[in-house]
Each structure stands twice: as structure tokens, then as C-alpha cells.
Amino acid sequence: MSLLIRIILCFIFPPLAVADQGCGAFMVVFFLTLLGWVPGTVAALVIAVSKDKK
């Protein structure tokens, strides 16, 4: 998945942006999104950008 699409997904539905990273990343972002949209989005952006640099 390209970085641009992943960043757009981080703002629309954060857990979907990290679904291919594994269950752990998905669950962390999912629970943070339940607590609030901003924490989930920030966590998804961090995971998405750090994965792309590898």
C-alpha cells in the first residue's frame, strides 16, 4: 500500500491503515480510536510512517 493511501486511511479510519501490520498494532490503534479519534489517528500515523521507512 502506498504511503499516500495509508496516510489518508489514517485520517478516515485509523485501524484500517495498520491492518496489515499485525494484530498487535491493529488492536492498539483500535482501542486508542475508541478512546478518541485523535489518539488513534496519531498512533496510526506513527506506525504507518515508521513502517514505510524500513
N, C-alpha and C positions, 0 to 999 in steps of 0.2 A: 504494500500500500504506500502510495507516495506521501511525502511529508505534508504537502498542502491539504490533501484529503483528510489525513489524520488530524491536523490542526482544526479543520472545520468540524470534524466529528467531536473533537474535544469540547467545542462550544455548544453543539447541538445535543449530544447525548454522550457524556464522558465515558461511561463504562464500555460503550461500543468501540471507542477509539483504542482501547487497550485490550480488547477481547482476544487478540492473537498473541498476547504476551504471557498468557497462562492464567490459571485460576486465582493465584495469589494477587496479582496486580488487578485483575478484574474485581475481586471481592473488596479490596481496599478502596478502589475508586468508587465502587457501587455504594459502600457504606458511607464514604465521605460525601457522595452526592445525596444520599438520604439525609445527612445532617445539614446540608446546604449546597446549593448549586456551585458557589464559588470554590469551596474546598475541593470538591470533586473535579472541577474544571482545572484548577491549579495542579492537582496531583496527576491528572491525565496528561496535561501539557508537559510536566516534568518527565513522566515516564515515556511519552511519545518522542520527545526531543532527545532524551538520553539514549534511547534505543536506536534512533536514527544515526547517531554519531559513531556507534560501534561498527 
